């Protein structure tokens, strides 16, 4: 399992009876988590001090109960800063477990830049949400700017695509808070599949692709997206916009039952078979402070070019 264990501003304090107790900066939130099927003792000194609690409804959805929480606050991860706020279905605007993938992407891009001086790398982030992966890639490029005073001189440009205007605006706010307002990031409010189809027709190519597709959704014309049925043809579609020398490809999944081995098989068949390189897939998780154990948080499939 790949652990997101480099956080300072976030931690899972404990988890029991279908809920996880988290620290987001100086605030403690209690939120539901379907992975937590165990009933373990709750230490009152931990569980008795909450700033907010999201209650699930038996009819679906749920609602927040606030005790002492601002409308918005921020936390940092390395050189990135994220603006947080509680909104629908328990979310805060960030998936902290993805930090393990941000670190991996930055490492790949750092190596690619060092081994290909002068080359520019185009990254595509699909279903990009509030921009965690977008900012991680842009920040790595920022470090390697040809002109330290010019953000546009970065060797890494990122195209950020999400169907939600609100999420795209949130990503822009996170970029500004992270000092990346002038980084070469193109923000697009668009249906990801339609965007990829247009990029194929335009002849545009990308050196790295990130995707975090939903388990279920509907397209702009009512098209139904089910991950188990739609993922393979979508990944296949995306391979048509890879450059001749891509550096990485990342697929995230939060769909219960979609095992890492499934992601590995797809990536090997569609990408590694064509480009060689290295494929790996595993669960991702967060350490639990009180127990020293790990809370599973989905799965990721990764491919990277071998040099």
Backbone as a ProteinNet text record, in pm:
[ID]
protein_1_A
[PRIMARY]
XXXXXXXXXXXXXXXXXXXXXXXXXXXXXXXXXXXXXXXXXXXXXXXXXXXXXXXXXXXXXXXXXXXXXXXXXXXXXXXXXXXXXXXXXXXXXXXXXXXXXXXXXXXXXXXXXXXXXXXXXXXXXXXXXXXXXXXXXXXXXXXXXXXXXXXXXXXXXXXXXXXXXXXXXXXXXXXXXXXXXXXXXXXXXXXXXXXXXXXXXXXXXXXXXXXXXXXXXXXXXXXXXXXXXXXXXXXXXXXXXXXXXXXXXXXXXXXXXXXXXXXXXXXXXXXXXXXXXXXXXXXXXXXXXXXXXXXXXXXXXXXXXXX
[TERTIARY]
84.3	0	87.7	44.9	116	54.8	138.4	90.3	118.3	18	35.4	75.7	203.2	250.2	345.7	340.7	426.5	351.2	227.1	147	191.7	185.5	203.5	71.6	-7.7	-131.5	-255.4	-239	-354.4	-316.9	-413.2	-393.9	-528.3	-533.1	-645.7	-612.2	-687.8	-661.4	-708.5	-826.8	-884.3	-998.1	-1047	-1162.2	-1232.9	-1366	-1446.2	-1592.4	-1666.4	-1811.4	-1852.2	-1782.3	-1821.4	-1780.9	-1695.5	-1655.7	-1505.4	-1448.9	-1308.1	-1297.4	-1211.9	-1186.2	-1056.8	-1065	-951.4	-914.2	-786.6	-739.9	-700.3	-769.8	-740.6	-683.8	-552.2	-493.5	-523.1	-589.1	-623	-767.1	-836.3	-977.1	-997.2	-1089.8	-1120.9	-1257.8	-1258.1	-1381.7	-1408.1	-1535.5	-1577.9	-1666.4	-1620.2	-1692.1	-1712.1	-1819.1	-1841.2	-1738.6	-1708.6	-1617.9	-1662.1	-1704.7	-1757.8	-1654.6	-1525.2	-1421.5	-1412.1	-1460.9	-1445.6	-1558.2	-1536.9	-1640.1	-1616.6	-1512.2	-1479.5	-1538.8	-1558.4	-1610.1	-1504.5	-1416.8	-1307.2	-1331.8	-1270.3	-1294.3	-1258.4	-1336.9	-1315.4	-1260.5	-1141.6	-1079.5	-1148	-1211.2	-1285.8	-1203.5	-1074.1	-991	-975.5	-994.1	-988.6	-1126.7	-1221.8	-1352.7	-1443.5	-1405.7	-1493.3	-1472.4	-1376.3	-1344.4	-1360.5	-1480.8	-1510.5	-1539.9	-1497	-1534.9	-1651.2	-1667.1	-1779.5	-1799.2	-1923.6	-1959	-2055.9	-2020.8	-2111.8	-2192	-2325.3	-2415.2	-2475.3	-2457	-2520.9	-2669.3	-2750	-2893	-2926	-3021.1	-3064	-3132	-3171.4	-3236.6	-3136.8	-3009.2	-2907	-2863.3	-2738	-2686.2	-2664.2	-2685.9	-2665.6	-2650	-2600.6	-2582.7	-2473.1	-2414.2	-2311.4	-2373.6	-2310.7	-2340.6	-2213	-2224.2	-2106.4	-2104.4	-1985	-1966.4	-1881.3	-1767.2	-1678.1	-1584.3	-1636.3	-1559.3	-1582.2	-1476.5	-1494.6	-1552.1	-1604.8	-1659.8	-1550.8	-1430.4	-1317.8	-1188.2	-1096.2	-963.7	-866.6	-739.8	-643.2	-543.5	-487.6	-378.2	-271.2	-150.4	-40.7	13.7	70.6	143.6	268.5	384	510.1	498	514	505	367.8	266.4	130.9	38.7	-63.1	-162.8	-301.2	-389.6	-524	-628.5	-725.2	-836.8	-947.5	-996.4	-1094.5	-1225.8	-1333.6	-1463.7	-1556.4	-1638	-1729.5	-1842.8	-1871.9	-1984.6	-2052.2	-2128	-2217.7	-2148.5	-2222.7	-2181.2	-2042.7	-2028.1	-1915.1	-1782.9	-1776.1	-1647.1	-1594.6	-1462.1	-1395.5	-1320.4	-1312.7	-1239.3	-1101.6	-1069.1	-936.7	-941.8	-866.7	-849.5	-703.6	-677.1	-537.7	-456.8	-524.2	-450.8	-381.1	-428.4	-367.6	-227.6	-188.4	-53.5	54.2	27.9	128.1	147.3	42.2	54.9	116.4	87.5	152.9	304.3	349.6	493.8	553	481.1	528.2	537.9	436	437.4	552	570.7	677.8	814.3	831.3	957	981.9	876.4	888.5	923.7	854.4	878.7	1017.4	1060.7	1194.2	1300.9	1285.6	1382.6	1375.7	1253	1237	1302.3	1288.5	1348.5	1500.7	1553.7	1700	1761.3	1685.6	1739	1704.4	1619.3	1580.1	1586.4	1706.8	1718.4	1664.5	1583.4	1525.5	1390.8	1353.2	1224.2	1111.2	998.9	880.5	782.6	721.6	632	489.2	396.7	255.2	181.2	116.9	42.9	-106.3	-185.2	-331.2	-392.2	-471	-539.3	-689.2	-746.6	-888.7	-968.2	-1091.9	-1173.2	-1090.7	-1042.2	-931.2	-970.6	-1101.3	-1149.7	-1090.4	-1038.5	-987.3	-837	-777.2	-644.7	-524.1	-539.4	-422.9	-312.4	-346	-245.4	-197.8	-288.5	-250.6	-142.3	-163.9	-68.5	63	56.9	180.3	269.9	210.7	289.8	338.3	249.4	287.9	397.8	390.5	491.9	628.4	631.5	759.4	820	736.2	785.5	835.2	768.1	804	945.6	981.8	1116	1222.4	1187.3	1284.8	1264.4	1206.9	1185.9	1318.7	1314	1432.4	1463.9	1358	1370.3	1294.8	1364.6	1298	1190.3	1198.5	1099.2	980	978.7	873.3	810.7	688.7	621	596.8	581.4	554.1	676.6	793.5	914.9	932.9	831	835.6	841.5	917.5	920	795.9	706	585.3	462.3	373.4	243.7	135.4	27.5	-79.1	-212.2	-287.8	-425.9	-517.7	-600.7	-687	-831.4	-893.2	-1028	-1122.7	-1233.5	-1338.8	-1472.6	-1576.8	-1709	-1775.7	-1724.2	-1783.8	-1711.6	-1783	-1724.3	-1677.7	-1755.8	-1718.9	-1586.9	-1564.9	-1439.2	-1320.9	-1341.5	-1234.1	-1196.1	-1296.4	-1266.8	-1193.4	-1231.7	-1164.7	-1017.8	-993.2	-855.5	-773.4	-833.7	-764.3	-728.2	-820.2	-794.1	-678.8	-676.9	-567.2	-433	-435.2	-312.1	-260.5	-351.4	-311.7	-256	-320.4	-274	-138	-108	19.1	128.4	99.3	197.9	215.6	112.4	121.6	22.3	-19.5	-118.6	-70.5	62.1	114.5	178.2	158.5	210.9	133.4	195.2	127.2	23.2	-90.5	-202	-321.1	-375.1	-494.8	-614.2	-710.9	-828.1	-946.5	-1010.2	-1122.1	-1240.2	-1357.7	-1482.2	-1539	-1529.9	-1566.9	-1593.4	-1669.5	-1686.7	-1556.8	-1500	-1366.7	-1361.5	-1462.6	-1459.6	-1470.6	-1561.2	-1576.1	-1446.4	-1381.1	-1255.1	-1149.7	-1134.7	-1034.1	-1064	-1190.6	-1226.9	-1188.1	-1207.8	-1168.8	-1017.5	-944.9	-799.1	-743.6	-807.6	-765.7	-780.1	-894	-917.1	-820.2	-785.6	-694.1	-548.3	-520.1	-383.1	-297.4	-359	-283	-237.1	-120	-61.5	-10.6	-7.6	34.7	139.6	230.5	339.2	303.6	197.5	153	2.9	-66.9	-212.2	-247.1	-331.2	-383.1	-534.3	-595.8	-742.4	-794.2	-902.4	-968.2	-1117.8	-1157.7	-1297.2	-1394.6	-1518.8	-1619.9	-1668.1	-1725.1	-1783.8	-1907.5	-1980.2	-2105.4	-2127.2	-2181.2	-2210.6	-2289.1	-2325.6	-2397.7	-2327	-2323.1	-2261.1	-2352.4	-2307.3	-2385.2	-2517.4	-2527.8	-2651.4	-2720.2	-2690.8	-2755.3	-2687.9	-2569.5	-2498.6	-2461.9	-2480.3	-2451.4	-2306.6	-2235.7	-2099.4	-2101.2	-2062.8	-2040.3	-1895.4	-1819.1	-1675.1	-1639.6	-1706.8	-1672.5	-1692.7	-1788.1	-1817.5	-1744.4	-1717.9	-1667	-1516.9	-1451.8	-1311.5	-1220.3	-1233.7	-1143.5	-1151.3	-1271.2	-1274.6	-1226	-1243	-1195	-1042.5	-981.7	-835.6	-780.5	-845.8	-804.1	-809.6	-915.2	-928.9	-813.2	-780.1	-674.5	-536.3	-514.4	-383.7	-359.3	-466	-452.3	-401.1	-395.7	-341.4	-210.2	-152.2	-19.2	86.9	191.2	301.2	380.9	479.5	562	651.7	681.6	766.2	701.9	591.6	525.1	607.2	578.8	656.3	576.1	444.2	365.4	217.1	144.7	-0.6	-52.1	-153.2	-205.1	-356.6	-409.1	-554.3	-584.8	-679.8	-727.9	-867.5	-897.4	-1030.5	-1073.6	-1196.6	-1257.2	-1377.2	-1386.6	-1498.1	-1470	-1554.9	-1538.9	-1548.3	-1453.5	-1455.7	-1365	-1320.2	-1226.7	-1085	-1032.6	-906.1	-787	-677.1	-556.8	-511.7	-531	-489.4	-565.5	-688.7	-766.7	-703.1	-664.2	-597.3	-465.4	-392	-264.1	-281.6	-382.3	-406.4	-435.3	-523.4	-558.3	-437.2	-361.5	-245.5	-140.4	-117.4	-21	-64.2	-192.4	-242.6	-244.8	-290.5	-311.5	-189.6	-101.7	8	145.7	170.5	302.9	332.8	231.2	249.8	301.8	265.4	305.2	435.2	451.7	564.8	672	646.1	738.7	719.2	826.7	816.1	772.5	731.6	700.8	556.6	483	345.8	339.4	264.6	240.2	103.1	40.3	-90.5	-101.4	-168.6	-181.4	-291.2	-327.4	-415.7	-338.3	-410.5	-350.7	-416.9	-343.6	-398.4	-339.9	-401.3	-359	-327.9	-217.2	-187.5	-285.8	-319.4	-410.3	-325.6	-323.8	-231.5	-252.9	-378.2	-406.1	-367.9	-376.8	-353.9	-223	-165.2	-47	-80	-209.3	-253.8	-281.3	-339.9	-359.9	-505.6	-562.3	-697.7	-690.3	-745.4	-742.5	-833.6	-790.2	-863.1	-871.9	-893.1	-902.4	-779.6	-767.3	-657.1	-606.2	-481.8	-421.3	-344	-347.9	-265.9	-170.6	-43.3	59.5	140.6	174	274	375.9	503	607.1	705.2	759.7	859.1	990.1	1055.3	1187.5	1294.4	1398	1507.3	1628.3
-120.2	0	125	226.2	353	447.1	498.7	581	728.6	810.2	955.3	994.8	980	995.8	1114.2	1209.8	1328	1452.6	1435.3	1549.6	1603.5	1736.1	1803.1	1865	1915.4	1987.4	1899.2	1770.9	1679.9	1546.7	1485.3	1347.3	1283.9	1152.3	1074.1	1040.4	1095.7	1073.8	936	896.2	767.5	736.4	612.9	575.2	456.8	463.6	357.9	376.2	265.7	266.1	349.9	328.2	392.7	537.8	587.6	727.3	742.4	851	881.6	1020.8	1028.8	1154	1212.6	1333	1392	1528.1	1560.5	1695.3	1763.6	1871.8	1954.1	2086.7	2096.6	2213.5	2207.4	2309.1	2309.3	2268.1	2221.7	2185.7	2035	1984.3	1841.3	1816.7	1730.7	1696.1	1547.2	1513.2	1373.4	1348.3	1256.1	1230.5	1080.9	1041.2	898.7	843.2	714.4	645	499.9	454.8	318.3	209.4	244.2	144.2	108	193.5	172.9	82.2	-47.9	-144.7	-199	-149.6	-198.4	-108.2	-168.2	-96.6	-104.8	-4.8	-2.7	107.4	96.6	196.1	337.4	432.9	573.5	647	700	773.8	909.9	936.2	1061.9	1187.4	1184.6	1303.1	1336.5	1236.6	1259	1290.7	1204.5	1210.8	1317.9	1371.6	1468.5	1612	1636.3	1773.8	1788.1	1823.1	1834.1	1978	2011.6	2140.8	2126.7	2004.9	1979.1	1828.2	1789	1647.4	1634.8	1549.5	1523.5	1398.5	1412.6	1301.6	1245	1117.6	1050.9	1033.1	1040.6	1017.2	878.1	813.6	680.6	688.9	808.8	828.2	870.4	872.8	916.1	1057.7	1088	1221	1240.8	1361.9	1392.5	1541.4	1581.3	1722.9	1744.8	1864.1	1902.7	1957.7	1927	1991.3	2064.5	2196.5	2277.7	2318.2	2312.2	2354.2	2481.1	2477.5	2593.3	2580.3	2612.9	2596.4	2716.8	2779.3	2892.3	2844.7	2939.9	2905	2853.9	2904	2861.3	2874.6	2780.5	2787	2717.8	2714.9	2655.4	2568.5	2472	2388.9	2380.4	2344.3	2336	2195	2167.6	2043.3	2078.5	2064.2	2106.4	2252.1	2280.1	2417.3	2453.3	2371.8	2396	2439.4	2515.5	2556.3	2533.5	2477.3	2443.4	2512.8	2572.9	2636.5	2534	2523.1	2421.6	2485	2415.3	2455	2334.1	2312.8	2199	2223	2120.3	2134.1	1999	1981.8	1867.5	1732.2	1636.9	1499.2	1488.3	1547.3	1531.7	1592.9	1648.4	1687.3	1820.1	1837.5	1960	2027.9	1962.2	2017.6	1958.6	1853.2	1793.4	1646.7	1563.1	1422.9	1404.7	1408.2	1409.1	1286.9	1172.7	1051.7	1065.1	1159.7	1176.9	1237.8	1284.4	1341.4	1241	1112.3	1011.3	1007.7	1037.7	1045.4	1177.2	1285.2	1413	1399.2	1333.2	1314.4	1231.6	1127.3	1040	1117.8	1194.2	1271.3	1371.8	1439.7	1538.9	1472.9	1354.6	1283	1243.8	1197.9	1159.9	1281.6	1392.9	1513.1	1571.2	1566.8	1616.5	1538.5	1406.4	1323	1349.6	1364.4	1388	1520.2	1622.1	1752.6	1743	1671.1	1661.3	1582.8	1484.8	1401	1452	1554.8	1611.1	1763	1819.3	1965.4	2035.9	2137.2	2213.1	2162.3	2041	1986.8	2044.2	2071.8	2116.7	2000.2	1988.8	1876.6	1927.7	1865	1902	1795.8	1839.8	1750.6	1777.3	1672	1683.2	1620.4	1698.7	1649.4	1647.6	1527.9	1508.9	1476.1	1526.1	1517.6	1577.9	1698.7	1754.5	1814.9	1827.5	1868.6	2003.6	2017.4	2146.4	2162.3	2069.9	2095	2046	1949	1899.5	1852.2	1765.1	1713.3	1821.8	1908.9	2020.4	2105.5	2141.3	2227.4	2155.8	2025.9	1950.8	1953.9	1929.9	1930.6	2071.3	2169.5	2307.2	2355.6	2316.9	2359.3	2301.6	2177.3	2117.8	2192.9	2230.5	2308.6	2445.2	2503.3	2636.1	2637	2527	2515.9	2522.2	2470.9	2458.7	2564.5	2678.9	2785.5	2829.9	2857.4	2909.2	3050.6	3126.9	3262.6	3269.5	3276.8	3274.9	3381.4	3489.7	3595.5	3578.7	3471.8	3451.4	3313.2	3309.6	3181.9	3106	3178.8	3114.1	3043.6	3064.6	2998.2	2859.2	2811.1	2676.1	2571.3	2463.4	2356	2266.6	2291.9	2210.8	2298.8	2265.1	2331.3	2228.1	2273.6	2182.7	2228.8	2135.6	2161.3	2093.6	2173.4	2129.9	2128.1	2009.4	1995.5	1935.4	2004.5	1951.9	2007.9	1928.4	1970.6	2073	2090.9	2182.8	2316.6	2423.1	2556.5	2592.3	2552	2580.9	2516.9	2391.8	2323.8	2388.2	2430.5	2494.7	2628.1	2704.9	2831.2	2806.5	2701.6	2664.2	2629.6	2558.8	2523.7	2650.1	2748.1	2874.6	2942.9	2939.2	2999	2927.4	2794.6	2718.6	2751.9	2770.7	2807.1	2942.2	3037.9	3170.2	3162.6	3083.9	3069.3	3000.7	2917.7	2845.1	2922.9	3045.8	3125.3	3084.5	3021.9	2970.8	3039	3160	3229.8	3253.6	3273.1	3298.5	3175.4	3059.1	2935.1	2902.5	2831.4	2797.4	2686.3	2723.1	2630.8	2679.6	2591.5	2623.4	2556.8	2637.1	2585.5	2577.9	2461.1	2442	2378.5	2438.3	2378.1	2300.4	2168.2	2089	1944.7	1875.4	1731.3	1664.4	1580.7	1526	1441.3	1359.7	1275.3	1359.3	1457.2	1544	1620.9	1664.4	1737.2	1649.7	1525.6	1436	1408.7	1390.6	1366.2	1485.1	1607.2	1725.4	1736.4	1701.7	1707.1	1609	1494.9	1398.1	1461.3	1525.8	1589.1	1705.5	1776.1	1889.6	1847.2	1722.3	1674.4	1713.4	1753.7	1791	1667	1675.1	1561.2	1604.2	1507.6	1534.3	1432.2	1477.3	1391.8	1318.3	1360.5	1294.8	1316.2	1212.7	1221.2	1169.9	1245.8	1210.9	1203.6	1103.8	1100	1044.8	1106.8	1065.9	1057.6	962.1	958.7	916.4	964.9	928.1	784.9	730.3	596.4	598.3	709.3	721.7	868.7	894.1	1032	1036.6	1160	1182.7	1289.2	1268	1362.7	1480	1575.5	1696.1	1669	1555.5	1520.1	1400.4	1380.1	1272.3	1137.5	1135.2	1008.5	954.3	826	764.9	715.1	751.4	705.3	608.3	484.7	387.1	343.2	360.1	339.3	202.4	98.9	-36.9	-56.2	15.8	1.4	104.3	221.1	333.2	353.1	299.6	332.3	282	155.2	100.1	177.3	198.7	274.9	418.2	477.2	613.7	618.3	523.9	517.8	492.9	403.5	375.5	502.2	581.5	708.1	802	807	898.2	860.9	733.9	695.3	758.5	803.5	865.3	1009.4	1065.3	1200.5	1199	1081.2	1074.2	1109.8	1176.6	1210.9	1085.3	1100.3	986.5	939.4	1030.3	995.2	1043.7	981.3	1024.2	987	1053.9	1027.7	955.3	982.2	903.4	906.6	811.9	800.7	753	820.1	786	775.6	666	646.3	627.6	705.8	688.9	630.1	547.4	488.4	479.1	524.8	509.5	415.1	340.4	248.6	117.4	84.7	-39.8	-158.3	-247.7	-366.2	-357.4	-235	-220.1	-234.6	-354.4	-386.5	-324.3	-301.1	-249.5	-334.3	-466	-554.5	-524.8	-475.7	-438.2	-317	-218.8	-101	-139.4	-228.3	-274	-342.9	-426.9	-498.7	-400	-302.9	-204.9	-124.2	-76.8	6.6	-72.4	-194.9	-278.7	-301.6	-329.9	-361.4	-238.8	-124.5	-6.6	84.2	81.4	178.3	110.8	22.5	-40.1	-125.1	-187.1	-269.8	-185.8	-59	31.3	105.6	149	235.7	169.1	47.3	-12.3	52.4	73.6	140.1	48.7	109.7	37.6	63.2	-43.1	-34	-86.5	-17.6	-65.2	-15.6	-89.9	-51.4	-101.6	-22.9	-61	22	-16	67.3	189.6	297.2	412.4	426.7	482.1	488.8	601.4	621	722.4	656.4	691.8	636.8	689.4	604.6	641.4	660.3	780.8	815.9	733	711.7	647.9	500.8	432.7	288.3	248.2	337.1	301.2	215.3	199.1	119	210.9	155.4	230.8	222.5	337.4	342.5	340	236.8	231.5	338	396.7	510	501	384	372.6	306.5	318.6	253	343.2	320.4	394.2	298.6	326.4	255.3	355	320.7	412.2	348.5	431.4	391.4	502.3	465.3	564	514.4	608.3	574.7	534.6	436.6	396.1	463.7	511.9	578.7	485.3
0	0	0	-76.3	-80	22.4	111.1	221.9	199.1	225.6	226.5	368.4	398	535.6	554.6	461.1	473.3	519.3	561	603.4	738.6	754.4	882.7	929.1	832.6	863.9	863.7	835.4	831.6	893.9	963.3	1010	1042.9	1026.4	1076.6	1221	1313.2	1455.1	1499.3	1451.8	1489.8	1394	1397.5	1315.7	1381	1381.4	1443.5	1405.4	1398.9	1375.9	1254.2	1143.5	1019.4	1005.8	1096.8	1090.7	1112.3	1056.3	1079.8	1142.6	1241.3	1311.6	1257	1201.4	1131.5	1190.4	1175.8	1207.3	1077	1046.8	929.7	981	987.7	1051.2	1200.2	1253.3	1395.8	1422.8	1318.5	1333.9	1324.6	1406.5	1408	1346.6	1245.4	1175.8	1190.6	1205.8	1210.9	1089.4	1003.5	879.3	858	787.2	759.7	663	678.5	587	577.7	458.8	444.7	469.8	464	489	636.9	722.6	867.1	916.6	906.2	945.2	1086	1154.5	1287.3	1396.6	1510.3	1627.3	1736	1742.1	1838.1	1941.3	2058.4	2164.3	2119.8	2166.3	2132.7	2254.5	2241.5	2350.1	2365.4	2480.9	2498.9	2473.1	2505	2484.6	2336.6	2249.3	2105.6	2048.3	2079.4	2017	2077.7	2192.5	2259.2	2216.8	2128.2	2088	1936.6	1894.4	1751.8	1712.4	1590.7	1532.3	1435	1378.8	1288.8	1275.2	1248.9	1235.9	1118.8	1022.5	911.5	943.1	945.9	978.5	850.5	829.1	716.2	743.6	638.2	648.3	598.5	659.6	614.6	477.8	437.1	307.7	198.9	235.8	141.9	171.7	138.5	166.2	315.1	362.6	503	522.8	639.8	666	769.3	763.9	858	986.9	1097.8	1225.3	1267.8	1282.2	1312.4	1459.7	1516.8	1655.6	1661.9	1599.5	1598.5	1479.8	1362.7	1238.6	1148.8	1097.2	1004.6	871.5	795	664	570.9	587.6	504.1	582.5	560.3	619.7	525.3	557.2	465.3	539.6	467	517.2	409.5	451.3	356.6	343.7	227.2	203.6	125	186.4	126.2	81.2	-49	-95.4	-151.6	-121.5	-171.3	-57.6	-92.4	6.6	-51.6	30.7	-13.9	72.9	6.6	74.4	94.5	216.2	251.5	296.8	270	323	315.6	416.4	414.4	315.5	233.5	141.3	125.4	20.1	6.6	20.3	72.8	91.8	154.3	270.8	363.5	316.6	196.2	139.9	194.2	181.7	224.9	109.8	-5	-118.3	-137.3	-64	-76.2	-35.4	-108.2	-72.7	-29.1	101	149.8	109.9	90.8	54	-81	-164.5	-296.1	-290.1	-173.5	-160.9	-199.8	-177.2	-213.8	-365.5	-439.6	-585.5	-630.6	-558.7	-591.5	-580.6	-473.8	-455.1	-569.2	-607.1	-715.6	-847	-880	-1004.7	-1006.5	-895.5	-889.8	-907.8	-849.8	-866.4	-1011	-1079.5	-1221	-1306.1	-1281.3	-1361	-1334	-1209.8	-1176.6	-1251.8	-1255.4	-1327.8	-1477.6	-1529.3	-1672.9	-1714.9	-1632.2	-1663.6	-1662	-1562.9	-1552.1	-1667.3	-1720.5	-1827.4	-1967.4	-1972.4	-2102.3	-2096.7	-2078.6	-2067.3	-2191.2	-2166.1	-2276.3	-2323.8	-2283.3	-2326.6	-2240.7	-2304.1	-2233.8	-2220.7	-2103.2	-2074.6	-2054.8	-2126.4	-2116.4	-2035.9	-1928.3	-1838.9	-1853.6	-1859.9	-1867.3	-1742.6	-1669.7	-1549.2	-1576.6	-1583.4	-1613.9	-1487.7	-1481.8	-1359.2	-1245.2	-1269	-1191.6	-1057.1	-1029.4	-897.2	-858.4	-736.6	-689.3	-711.9	-787.1	-840.3	-763.4	-674.2	-602	-694.2	-789.4	-882.9	-978.1	-1018.6	-1105.5	-1039.9	-913.7	-843.8	-817.6	-787.1	-763	-886.5	-1003.4	-1127.2	-1160.5	-1145.3	-1176	-1082.7	-955.2	-858	-891.3	-939.7	-977.4	-1095.3	-1190	-1301.5	-1258.4	-1161.7	-1111.6	-1054.5	-989.8	-932.6	-1042.5	-1160.6	-1270.1	-1378.5	-1343.6	-1441.4	-1504.3	-1633.9	-1702.4	-1654.6	-1627.1	-1574.7	-1442.9	-1328.9	-1198.4	-1181.3	-1258.6	-1246.7	-1338.9	-1416.5	-1516.2	-1498.4	-1444.5	-1423.4	-1551.1	-1663.6	-1790.8	-1848.7	-1789	-1838.2	-1778.6	-1710.1	-1652.6	-1762.7	-1743.2	-1842.9	-1837.5	-1742	-1727.7	-1740.7	-1833.7	-1844	-1812.7	-1751.8	-1709.1	-1765.9	-1820.5	-1862.1	-1761.2	-1696.9	-1586.6	-1637.1	-1640	-1696.8	-1593.5	-1570.6	-1483.2	-1531.7	-1517.6	-1566.1	-1475.2	-1353.5	-1257.5	-1257.1	-1287.5	-1285.1	-1144.8	-1043.5	-905.8	-866.1	-909.2	-877.1	-948.9	-1073.4	-1148.1	-1083.5	-1041.2	-972.6	-841	-771.9	-647	-673.3	-782.5	-819.6	-846.1	-912.1	-937.1	-805.3	-708.3	-577.6	-507.7	-518.5	-457.9	-523.9	-654.6	-725.5	-677.2	-663.1	-615.4	-473.7	-388	-250	-243.5	-343.5	-348.5	-420.5	-458.3	-530.2	-674.3	-731.7	-869	-963	-928	-1009.5	-1151.7	-1168.7	-1303.1	-1366.6	-1305.7	-1364.2	-1492.1	-1586.3	-1712.2	-1692.7	-1634.9	-1613.1	-1694.9	-1776.7	-1854.8	-1788.5	-1745.3	-1674.8	-1770.7	-1775.5	-1866.9	-1794.8	-1811.1	-1763.5	-1881	-1874.1	-1991.3	-1950.1	-2032.1	-2017.2	-2061.8	-1975.7	-2002.8	-2129.1	-2151.3	-2270.7	-2397.8	-2396.1	-2513.5	-2539.7	-2431.2	-2445.8	-2511.9	-2465.8	-2522.6	-2669.6	-2703.5	-2843.7	-2931.7	-2880.4	-2957.1	-2969.2	-2863.2	-2868.3	-2970.4	-2984.6	-3086.8	-3225.3	-3249.4	-3380.4	-3404.7	-3299.1	-3312.7	-3327.6	-3293.1	-3300.8	-3182.3	-3072.3	-2952.1	-2877.3	-2818.8	-2747.9	-2610.2	-2517	-2380.1	-2337.2	-2253.6	-2205.3	-2077.1	-2011.2	-1888.5	-1874.4	-1831.3	-1812.1	-1673.1	-1604.7	-1472.3	-1484.3	-1426.5	-1426.1	-1294	-1248.2	-1123.6	-1150.5	-1235.1	-1281.4	-1172.3	-1180.1	-1080	-1098.9	-993.5	-1004.1	-1092.6	-1082.9	-1159.8	-1194.1	-1312.2	-1349.7	-1479	-1516.1	-1640.9	-1722.6	-1853.3	-1943.4	-1972.8	-2055.5	-2084.2	-2155	-2221.9	-2291.6	-2226.6	-2099.1	-2025.5	-2039.8	-2103	-2117.4	-1978.7	-1959	-1828.8	-1825.7	-1720.4	-1696.9	-1578.9	-1603.2	-1496.1	-1508.1	-1401.7	-1410.3	-1465.2	-1416.4	-1458.9	-1609	-1667.4	-1810	-1895.5	-1838.1	-1917.2	-1908.7	-1804.2	-1782.2	-1893.2	-1930.7	-2032.9	-2164.2	-2221.4	-2347.4	-2331.4	-2212	-2192.7	-2186.1	-2113.5	-2109.7	-2249.6	-2323.5	-2460.9	-2545.6	-2525.7	-2596.8	-2561.4	-2433.4	-2386.9	-2440.8	-2469.9	-2524.8	-2661.1	-2727.1	-2858.8	-2850.9	-2729.1	-2716	-2637	-2620.1	-2559.9	-2663.6	-2617.9	-2706.8	-2742.8	-2829.2	-2868.7	-2754.2	-2661.3	-2547.3	-2418.1	-2376.7	-2253.6	-2131	-2019.3	-1897.6	-1789.6	-1781.9	-1685.8	-1719.6	-1659.8	-1672.7	-1537.9	-1482.8	-1350	-1353.9	-1298.6	-1284.2	-1136.4	-1085.3	-949.1	-950.3	-850.1	-839.9	-694.1	-669.9	-537.9	-544.3	-652.5	-670.8	-599.8	-503	-429	-524.5	-516.1	-600.3	-721.3	-755.6	-866.7	-811.5	-818.4	-754.7	-828.1	-756.4	-820.7	-939.4	-929.2	-1039	-1167.7	-1155	-1273.5	-1341.5	-1260.7	-1315.4	-1381	-1315.3	-1369.2	-1504	-1515.8	-1641.3	-1754.3	-1727.5	-1830.2	-1874.3	-1776.9	-1808.9	-1886	-1844.8	-1916.3	-2060.4	-2078.5	-2212.2	-2302.5	-2249.5	-2332.9	-2344.8	-2243.5	-2242.7	-2245.1	-2147.5	-2140.1	-2263.3	-2318.9	-2438.7	-2555.4	-2556	-2664.4	-2634.4	-2509.7	-2476	-2390.1	-2343.1	-2247.5	-2111.8	-2038.4	-1910.3	-1797.4	-1688.1	-1565.7	-1522.6	-1492.7	-1443.4	-1301.2	-1216.6	-1081.2	-1037.4	-949.2	-896.1	-753.7	-670.1	-529.8	-465.9	-345	-265.3	-216.8	-190.1	-123.3	13.5	108.7	243.5	325.6	442.9	538.8	672.1	735.2	868	971.9	1067	1177.1	1302.3	1354	1462.3	1587.8	1626.5	1754.9	1758.4	1644	1640.3	1574.1	1494.2	1416.5	1296.2	1268	1153.8	1034.6	928.3	805.7	761.7	724.3	670.2	517.9	452.1	305.5	245.6	133.6	74.4	-77.4	-132.4	-277.5	-337	-468.6	-540.1	-651.3	-690.2	-801.1	-890.3	-1019.5	-1116.1	-1180.1	-1185.1	-1235.1	-1347.6	-1444.9	-1545.9	-1557	-1573.1	-1595.5	-1699.6	-1775.2	-1876.8	-1810.1	-1865.3	-1816	-1900.2	-1835.1	-1906.6	-1914.1
[MASK]
+++++++++++++++++++++++++++++++++++++++++++++++++++++++++++++++++++++++++++++++++++++++++++++++++++++++++++++++++++++++++++++++++++++++++++++++++++++++++++++++++++++++++++++++++++++++++++++++++++++++++++++++++++++++++++++++++++++++++++++++++++++++++++++++++++++++++++++++++++++++++++++++++++++++++++++++++++

